Amino acid sequence: MADVPEDGLSHLRVTLSETAYLGPGRADLLELIGSTGSISAAGKAMGMSYKRAWGLVQALNEGFGIVLVESSRGGATQGGAQLTQAGRAVLGHYRQMQERTRAAIAGNVVALRAMLDMAPRK
């Protein structure tokens, strides 16, 4: 059970349309882009290739129909990426939904964990 968070919320995926959705991976990528200023560095921190990270950024921008991440080309010393105001808003709303979900299910998680503790072990 080491991979289950203490709060019991391991995955919250919010689907807004067929193309616009946000889950923990996409949210973490946005957050890392915001803090590193780089799609490459954000992807690397998550253990994914630049190609995969860039594909997710494109999917987010296209899916939402607005630019969430702006990027500029450059070499090793230029370029970069940043969240737009819309990107920061989308990330903020998602993180709020995570926190509210954690609070809403906390009692049930405690009850279920108590049941696990009573279960006989094999």
C-alpha positions in Angstrom: 0.0 0.0 0.0 3.0 2.3 -0.2 1.7 3.8 -3.5 -1.7 4.8 -2.0 -1.6 8.4 -0.7 -2.5 8.9 3.0 -5.6 11.0 2.0 -7.0 8.1 -0.1 -7.2 10.3 -3.2 -5.0 8.6 -5.8 -6.6 9.8 -9.0 -9.0 12.5 -9.8 -9.8 12.9 -13.5 -12.1 15.7 -14.6 -13.6 15.3 -18.0 -15.1 18.5 -19.5 -15.5 17.3 -23.1 -14.2 14.6 -25.4 -10.9 16.5 -25.8 -10.7 18.6 -22.6 -9.8 16.7 -19.5 -7.4 17.0 -16.6 -5.9 14.4 -14.2 -3.1 14.3 -11.8 -0.4 13.7 -14.5 -1.4 16.6 -16.6 -1.8 18.8 -13.6 1.6 17.9 -12.3 3.1 18.6 -15.8 1.5 22.1 -15.8 2.7 22.8 -12.3 6.3 21.7 -13.2 6.3 23.8 -16.4 5.2 26.7 -14.2 8.0 26.2 -11.8 10.8 25.2 -14.2 9.9 27.4 -17.2 10.7 24.4 -19.4 8.6 21.6 -21.0 11.8 19.5 -21.2 12.7 19.9 -17.6 9.1 19.3 -16.5 8.9 16.1 -18.5 12.3 14.9 -17.2 11.2 15.5 -13.6 8.2 13.2 -14.3 10.3 10.6 -16.1 8.9 11.2 -19.5 10.5 12.2 -22.8 10.3 15.7 -24.2 8.2 14.3 -27.1 5.6 12.9 -24.6 5.6 16.1 -22.5 5.2 18.3 -25.6 2.4 16.0 -26.9 0.5 16.5 -23.6 1.0 20.3 -23.8 -0.4 20.3 -27.3 -3.3 18.1 -26.2 -4.1 20.4 -23.3 -3.9 23.6 -25.5 -6.0 22.0 -28.2 -8.5 20.3 -25.9 -9.2 23.4 -23.9 -9.3 25.5 -27.1 -7.1 28.2 -25.4 -3.4 28.4 -24.8 -2.5 27.0 -21.4 1.2 26.8 -22.0 3.1 29.2 -24.2 6.5 28.1 -25.5 9.3 29.7 -27.4 11.9 28.0 -29.4 15.5 28.2 -28.6 18.7 26.4 -28.0 20.3 25.4 -24.7 20.3 29.0 -23.5 17.1 30.3 -25.0 13.5 29.3 -25.3 11.4 28.0 -22.6 7.7 27.7 -21.6 5.4 29.3 -19.2 1.8 29.0 -18.1 -0.6 31.6 -19.4 -3.1 33.2 -17.1 -5.6 30.6 -18.4 -3.1 27.8 -17.6 -2.7 29.0 -14.1 -6.5 29.3 -13.6 -7.1 25.7 -15.0 -4.4 24.3 -12.7 -5.7 26.3 -9.7 -9.3 25.0 -10.2 -8.1 21.5 -10.5 -6.0 21.7 -7.3 -9.0 23.1 -5.5 -11.1 20.2 -6.7 -8.5 17.8 -5.4 -8.5 19.5 -2.0 -12.3 19.5 -1.8 -12.5 15.9 -2.9 -10.0 14.9 -0.2 -12.0 16.7 2.4 -15.3 15.2 1.2 -14.1 11.6 1.3 -11.9 11.7 4.4 -14.4 10.0 6.7 -15.1 7.3 4.2 -11.4 6.6 3.7 -10.9 6.3 7.4 -13.8 3.8 7.6 -12.5 1.7 4.7 -9.0 1.7 6.2 -10.4 0.5 9.5 -12.1 -2.4 7.6 -8.8 -3.3 6.1 -7.2 -3.3 9.5 -9.8 -5.8 10.7 -9.5 -8.1 7.7 -7.6 -11.4 8.3 -4.2 -11.5 6.6 -3.2 -14.3 4.3 
